[in-house]
């Protein structure tokens, strides 16, 4: 007989009453806005109200024929890939150091987790101040050669600053999962490889990282999705899409076109494209990458 315990409800309404608040939240904040965006994407919404007109695929044709939109797609993919690689790489390095139980590792562990609780706008303000070309940490470069570092005028500098802020935001989240994954690796394997003469780097590359493949795959999906959908606050606070739209990511372009340009239908079409892009990338990762992993 199975020893699994099951919760039994004597009334039929109590389970639904417990689930109802969560269902309402999901419906109000996800399904309803998604349905409205899908409807608006096929209509021409008036900026100041007054009805709408059915236009079919015209909004999507306008979006895909815009050179500015394809520029936004390219830099969004660049930002997502760079942020994901940097965030996972730094988090893996920190987790490997803490996992070795060096002196003070418990304090390092807490210090690495706390930044995850900081809101994105606060992170954006801090990084904007730190990388300010006049008073930030790189201000000395401009004293030696004016314009050597200026994210307010140079698009590459602005994107670099944005990537660093986005990666720093995700490092703590990745650190928690990677540290848990490292601690699940049997110590007998690590000790046996050390007795065979493998150094720390060799043990990391040949033993620990392969066993962390499922965790790394999970974090890659989460980080990529987060970079596409949750980068709005950083862009809005740090660069506002500039200079010269060099950091006008897809999620920020939806906001700027919809709320600043009052093109609600075009913004709705862009939001549908962004959702499909994230779903498609996740599907491809599961389809072609996940099958190559070995779960222990």
C-alpha positions as a printed NumPy array, in Angstrom:
array([[  0.   ,   0.   ,   0.   ],
       [  1.136,   3.514,  -0.718],
       [  2.056,   5.704,   2.242],
       [  1.208,   8.889,   0.333],
       [ -1.145,  11.086,   2.307],
       [ -3.867,  12.973,   0.488],
       [ -5.908,  15.918,   1.654],
       [ -9.627,  15.18 ,   1.454],
       [-12.227,  17.95 ,   1.55 ],
       [-15.639,  17.108,   2.924],
       [-17.268,  19.999,   1.068],
       [-17.133,  20.671,  -2.664],
       [-16.915,  24.475,  -2.371],
       [-13.876,  24.709,  -0.05 ],
       [-11.229,  23.666,  -2.642],
       [-12.626,  26.164,  -5.133],
       [-12.695,  28.879,  -2.467],
       [ -9.013,  28.277,  -1.721],
       [ -8.051,  28.333,  -5.408],
       [-10.32 ,  31.231,  -6.416],
       [ -8.039,  34.127,  -5.307],
       [ -5.114,  32.738,  -7.323],
       [ -7.324,  32.145, -10.344],
       [ -8.648,  35.714, -10.143],
       [ -5.123,  37.133,  -9.978],
       [ -4.02 ,  35.087, -12.996],
       [ -7.115,  36.076, -14.969],
       [ -7.03 ,  39.799, -14.119],
       [ -3.29 ,  40.347, -14.505],
       [ -2.426,  37.86 , -17.275],
       [ -5.262,  36.43 , -19.372],
       [ -7.373,  39.577, -19.513],
       [ -4.495,  41.902, -20.578],
       [ -3.27 ,  39.277, -23.048],
       [ -6.709,  38.975, -24.573],
       [ -7.06 ,  42.766, -24.823],
       [ -3.623,  43.064, -26.45 ],
       [ -4.501,  40.327, -28.928],
       [ -7.724,  42.143, -29.871],
       [ -6.029,  45.555, -30.122],
       [ -3.303,  44.057, -32.341],
       [ -5.929,  43.473, -35.064],
       [ -7.734,  46.793, -34.668],
       [ -6.871,  50.473, -34.987],
       [ -7.431,  51.998, -31.559],
       [ -8.088,  55.728, -31.316],
       [ -5.505,  57.493, -29.098],
       [ -8.123,  59.479, -27.188],
       [-10.929,  56.909, -27.239],
       [-13.918,  56.944, -29.53 ],
       [-13.966,  53.397, -30.829],
       [-11.767,  51.277, -33.064],
       [-11.692,  49.816, -36.556],
       [-10.792,  46.277, -37.637],
       [ -7.597,  46.306, -39.747],
       [ -6.569,  42.638, -39.672],
       [ -2.831,  42.055, -40.072],
       [ -2.035,  45.671, -40.943],
       [ -0.473,  46.423, -37.551],
       [  1.874,  43.437, -37.857],
       [  2.81 ,  44.445, -41.408],
       [  3.679,  47.943, -40.156],
       [  5.762,  46.511, -37.319],
       [  7.722,  44.084, -39.484],
       [  8.347,  46.697, -42.169],
       [  9.916,  49.089, -39.665],
       [ 13.725,  49.21 , -39.645],
       [ 13.603,  50.637, -36.13 ],
       [ 11.727,  47.592, -34.877],
       [ 14.254,  45.13 , -36.326],
       [ 17.01 ,  47.189, -34.726],
       [ 15.195,  46.791, -31.414],
       [ 14.955,  43.014, -31.957],
       [ 18.694,  42.721, -32.671],
       [ 19.824,  44.684, -29.642],
       [ 17.298,  42.853, -27.435],
       [ 18.769,  39.491, -28.449],
       [ 22.284,  40.859, -27.901],
       [ 21.314,  42.159, -24.464],
       [ 19.605,  38.904, -23.466],
       [ 22.509,  36.682, -24.531],
       [ 25.198,  38.912, -22.994],
       [ 23.294,  39.318, -19.729],
       [ 22.571,  35.6  , -19.429],
       [ 26.15 ,  34.501, -20.107],
       [ 27.63 ,  37.076, -17.734],
       [ 25.114,  36.483, -14.937],
       [ 25.448,  32.685, -15.024],
       [ 29.248,  32.845, -15.347],
       [ 29.711,  35.14 , -12.354],
       [ 27.17 ,  33.23 , -10.269],
       [ 28.891,  29.918, -11.063],
       [ 32.249,  31.343, -10.04 ],
       [ 30.85 ,  32.656,  -6.743],
       [ 29.07 ,  29.373,  -6.037],
       [ 32.258,  27.385,  -6.62 ],
       [ 34.184,  29.602,  -4.208],
       [ 31.519,  29.403,  -1.504],
       [ 31.069,  25.653,  -1.963],
       [ 34.699,  25.065,  -0.975],
       [ 33.873,  26.176,   2.601],
       [ 36.694,  28.672,   2.812],
       [ 36.96 ,  30.995,   5.8  ],
       [ 33.997,  33.348,   5.893],
       [ 32.003,  31.425,   3.264],
       [ 28.764,  31.757,   5.233],
       [ 29.062,  35.53 ,   5.197],
       [ 29.847,  35.506,   1.482],
       [ 26.787,  33.333,   0.915],
       [ 24.455,  35.809,   2.605],
       [ 26.1  ,  38.762,   0.869],
       [ 25.596,  37.119,  -2.526],
       [ 21.901,  36.413,  -1.909],
       [ 20.759,  39.778,  -0.507],
       [ 21.046,  41.839,  -3.745],
       [ 18.203,  39.808,  -5.272],
       [ 15.774,  41.693,  -3.   ],
       [ 16.696,  45.073,  -4.517],
       [ 14.138,  46.495,  -6.942],
       [ 15.203,  47.056, -10.553],
       [ 14.642,  50.864, -10.493],
       [ 16.942,  51.143,  -7.467],
       [ 19.589,  49.083,  -9.272],
       [ 19.261,  51.346, -12.303],
       [ 19.749,  54.488, -10.23 ],
       [ 22.842,  53.073,  -8.522],
       [ 24.468,  51.902, -11.753],
       [ 23.635,  55.162, -13.485],
       [ 25.461,  57.024, -10.733],
       [ 28.379,  54.571, -10.625],
       [ 28.953,  54.797, -14.389],
       [ 28.279,  58.515, -14.698],
       [ 30.9  ,  59.99 , -17.091],
       [ 31.491,  63.015, -14.859],
       [ 31.514,  61.611, -11.317],
       [ 31.472,  57.814, -11.675],
       [ 34.227,  55.242, -11.378],
       [ 35.292,  55.772, -15.002],
       [ 35.39 ,  59.569, -14.791],
       [ 39.194,  59.447, -14.729],
       [ 39.136,  58.093, -18.295],
       [ 37.48 ,  61.268, -19.513],
       [ 40.064,  63.327, -17.689],
       [ 42.781,  61.538, -19.625],
       [ 40.88 ,  61.598, -22.926],
       [ 37.477,  63.361, -23.138],
       [ 34.753,  61.077, -24.452],
       [ 36.583,  57.823, -23.714],
       [ 33.654,  56.765, -21.511],
       [ 30.279,  58.442, -21.978],
       [ 27.121,  56.257, -21.97 ],
       [ 25.018,  59.383, -22.483],
       [ 26.495,  59.864, -25.966],
       [ 28.011,  56.506, -26.97 ],
       [ 25.554,  53.687, -27.668],
       [ 28.091,  50.904, -27.061],
       [ 28.938,  52.359, -23.665],
       [ 25.244,  52.619, -22.78 ],
       [ 24.592,  48.997, -23.767],
       [ 27.619,  47.835, -21.768],
       [ 26.324,  49.673, -18.706],
       [ 22.87 ,  48.167, -19.188],
       [ 24.242,  44.624, -19.562],
       [ 26.307,  44.96 , -16.39 ],
       [ 23.281,  46.183, -14.433],
       [ 21.049,  43.424, -15.815],
       [ 23.605,  40.718, -15.073],
       [ 24.208,  42.035, -11.538],
       [ 20.462,  41.852, -10.949],
       [ 20.353,  38.15 , -11.895],
       [ 23.576,  36.943, -10.242],
       [ 21.978,  36.422,  -6.816],
       [ 19.105,  34.369,  -8.243],
       [ 21.5  ,  32.172, -10.211],
       [ 23.827,  31.839,  -7.226],
       [ 21.138,  30.225,  -5.058],
       [ 20.38 ,  27.488,  -7.612],
       [ 23.992,  26.835,  -8.57 ],
       [ 25.097,  26.578,  -4.946],
       [ 22.279,  24.126,  -4.249],
       [ 23.322,  22.137,  -7.314],
       [ 26.964,  22.035,  -6.225],
       [ 26.018,  20.878,  -2.744],
       [ 24.038,  18.006,  -4.263],
       [ 27.152,  16.686,  -6.011],
       [ 28.39 ,  13.68 ,  -3.968],
       [ 31.47 ,  14.645,  -1.985],
       [ 32.895,  11.191,  -2.617],
       [ 33.257,  12.025,  -6.332],
       [ 35.014,  15.31 ,  -5.636],
       [ 37.346,  13.721,  -3.082],
       [ 38.111,  10.805,  -5.4  ],
       [ 39.027,  13.13 ,  -8.26 ],
       [ 41.228,  15.155,  -5.891],
       [ 43.007,  11.989,  -4.789],
       [ 43.588,  11.155,  -8.462],
       [ 45.483,  14.409,  -8.808],
       [ 42.837,  16.618, -10.436],
       [ 43.189,  20.256,  -9.465],
       [ 40.298,  22.611,  -8.597],
       [ 39.885,  23.843, -12.186],
       [ 39.982,  20.327, -13.621],
       [ 37.428,  19.096, -11.07 ],
       [ 35.201,  22.05 , -11.862],
       [ 35.32 ,  21.6  , -15.64 ],
       [ 35.235,  17.778, -15.87 ],
       [ 33.08 ,  16.903, -12.868],
       [ 31.026,  19.664, -11.301],
       [ 29.938,  21.651, -14.367],
       [ 28.677,  18.57 , -16.298],
       [ 26.619,  17.528, -13.278],
       [ 25.197,  21.061, -13.139],
       [ 23.985,  20.902, -16.763],
       [ 20.254,  20.617, -15.884],
       [ 20.537,  23.556, -13.476],
       [ 22.454,  25.631, -16.039],
       [ 19.812,  24.827, -18.656],
       [ 17.024,  25.93 , -16.322],
       [ 18.834,  29.163, -15.445],
       [ 19.544,  29.899, -19.108],
       [ 15.816,  29.78 , -19.889],
       [ 14.857,  31.882, -16.866],
       [ 17.596,  34.462, -17.5  ],
       [ 16.797,  34.785, -21.203],
       [ 13.094,  35.238, -20.473],
       [ 13.806,  37.744, -17.723],
       [ 16.158,  39.726, -19.975],
       [ 13.466,  40.079, -22.624],
       [ 10.535,  40.885, -20.343],
       [ 11.878,  42.463, -17.126],
       [ 14.473,  44.886, -18.473],
       [ 12.033,  47.777, -18.763],
       [ 12.824,  49.373, -15.401],
       [ 16.576,  49.378, -16.034],
       [ 16.202,  50.956, -19.479],
       [ 13.685,  53.519, -18.278],
       [ 15.836,  54.67 , -15.355],
       [ 19.295,  54.416, -16.92 ],
       [ 19.036,  55.336, -20.604],
       [ 15.392,  55.865, -21.644],
       [ 16.236,  53.956, -24.81 ],
       [ 19.086,  56.243, -25.842],
       [ 21.41 ,  57.479, -26.962],
       [ 19.983,  57.437, -30.509],
       [ 17.827,  54.353, -29.667],
       [ 20.919,  52.25 , -29.027],
       [ 19.269,  50.711, -25.935],
       [ 15.657,  50.786, -27.181],
       [ 14.91 ,  47.175, -26.236],
       [ 11.709,  45.496, -27.388],
       [  9.96 ,  45.763, -24.033],
       [ 10.807,  49.48 , -23.776],
       [  9.791,  50.154, -27.368],
       [  6.341,  48.752, -26.59 ],
       [  6.027,  51.324, -23.798],
       [  7.421,  54.249, -25.782],
       [  5.299,  53.567, -28.866],
       [  2.151,  52.926, -26.832],
       [  2.286,  55.521, -24.063],
       [  4.464,  58.193, -25.642],
       [  3.589,  57.761, -29.327],
       [ -0.045,  56.807, -28.527],
       [  0.147,  53.955, -31.055],
       [ -1.779,  51.48 , -28.921],
       [ -2.465,  49.035, -31.736],
       [  1.159,  48.944, -32.887],
       [  2.341,  48.481, -29.298],
       [ -0.161,  45.653, -28.83 ],
       [  1.14 ,  43.932, -31.958],
       [  4.705,  44.299, -30.679],
       [  3.734,  42.75 , -27.331],
       [  2.25 ,  39.725, -29.119],
       [  5.442,  39.349, -31.175],
       [  7.565,  39.57 , -28.016],
       [  5.462,  36.908, -26.303],
       [  5.737,  34.591, -29.311],
       [  9.494,  35.215, -29.521],
       [ 10.034,  34.236, -25.884],
       [  7.797,  31.163, -26.246],
       [  9.575,  30.168, -29.465],
       [ 13.052,  30.515, -27.955],
       [ 11.998,  28.467, -24.933],
       [ 10.565,  25.764, -27.203],
       [ 13.761,  25.604, -29.258],
       [ 15.854,  25.32 , -26.111],
       [ 13.757,  22.417, -24.85 ],
       [ 13.609,  20.843, -28.309],
       [ 17.297,  20.904, -29.208],
       [ 19.234,  21.493, -25.964],
       [ 17.312,  19.729, -23.213],
       [ 17.495,  16.329, -24.933],
       [ 21.319,  16.479, -24.805],
       [ 21.362,  16.837, -21.024],
       [ 21.856,  13.981, -18.612],
       [ 19.912,  14.19 , -15.368],
       [ 21.411,  12.473, -12.399]])
